[in-house]
Amino acid sequence: MNTPDLIHVHSVGYDLKNAKVEFNRELKLDVSNIIIEGKKGEILNIPRWVANVLESEKYVQIQDYDTLQELKQAITKEEVTGDFDLITLEPHFYIKIKSFMKRLPEKDYDLTESMLNKLVRKRRSKLVRLADSSKLTPALSQKLTVEEREFYNQIHESSTKFSKKLIGEKT
């Protein structure tokens, strides 16, 4: 599966999970046995894909303010770990951040994008070093996002092919 397909599949999976929302006004909705009912100010968990639609129509506001804090903490933790160690990120971390960023005003979007780029650069350099030297272990795999696992395997495969081309294989 190529990267865009992988990200799309995992984004759909992420959208099927629940999101916490606050209702901006009273709402009663029943579509295909999905029943959503809330009063103004009420906070409920509903499927994220429904929350996205309702938020676009100003019925709810998705409550994911902690996402920015998660990004800041990840950057701080990643900076203090060694060059060959990675902190654990949830498998859908980048998907979650990108979903959050879509709803930000431009100024906040740019700031968040800058922080995300900082994290990506730091983790990418560590992933390249690790992937160049060994196969992906189960312990390391658990620390990576879905995108990073694919990147790791691509780097490892390319590095192995390159070495074989220069050195040859044992006979």
C-alpha positions, 0 to 999 in steps of 0.5 A, spaced: 500 500 500 502 506 498 503 512 503 497 516 500 492 510 501 495 508 508 494 515 510 487 515 507 485 508 510 488 510 517 484 517 517 478 513 516 479 509 522 481 515 526 474 519 523 470 513 526 473 514 533 469 518 538 470 526 539 468 530 545 463 535 542 459 541 546 453 543 543 452 550 540 444 549 540 439 544 541 439 538 536 435 531 535 438 527 529 436 520 527 440 518 520 440 511 519 440 509 526 445 514 528 441 518 533 444 524 536 441 528 541 444 534 545 442 541 548 446 547 548 452 547 552 451 539 553 458 535 552 457 528 549 462 523 545 460 522 538 463 519 532 468 524 529 466 524 522 459 526 525 462 531 529 466 534 523 459 535 519 456 538 525 461 542 526 461 545 519 454 547 520 455 550 527 451 545 531 457 543 535 464 545 537 469 539 537 473 539 544 480 537 542 484 543 545 489 538 548 491 536 542 496 542 541 499 541 548 500 533 546 504 536 540 508 541 545 509 535 550 512 531 544 517 536 542 520 537 549 520 529 550 523 528 543 528 533 544 531 530 551 531 523 548 538 520 545 539 520 538 538 513 537 531 513 542 524 515 540 518 517 545 512 513 543 507 517 539 500 514 538 499 510 531 494 516 529 498 522 532 499 526 525 492 524 523 490 527 529 494 533 529 492 535 521 485 534 523 486 539 529 490 544 524 484 544 519 480 548 524 485 553 526 485 560 524 491 561 519 495 565 524 494 559 529 495 554 523 502 557 521 504 556 528 502 549 529 505 547 523 512 550 525 511 546 531 509 540 527 515 541 522 520 541 528 517 534 531 518 531 524 525 533 523 527 531 529 524 524 529 525 523 521 533 524 523 532 519 528 528 514 524 533 514 518 539 513 523 535 507 526 533 504 519 540 504 516 542 500 522 537 495 523 530 492 522 524 494 525 523 491 532 516 490 535 519 494 541 520 500 536 514 499 532 510 500 538 513 507 539 512 509 531 506 512 528 503 508 522 506 513 517 513 513 521 513 505 520 512 505 513 518 510 512 522 506 517 521 500 512 522 504 506 529 507 509 531 500 511 530 497 505 533 502 501 539 502 505 540 494 505 539 494 497 544 500 497 549 496 501 548 490 497 549 494 491 556 496 493 558 490 497 555 484 494 552 478 498 555 473 501 555 467 497 
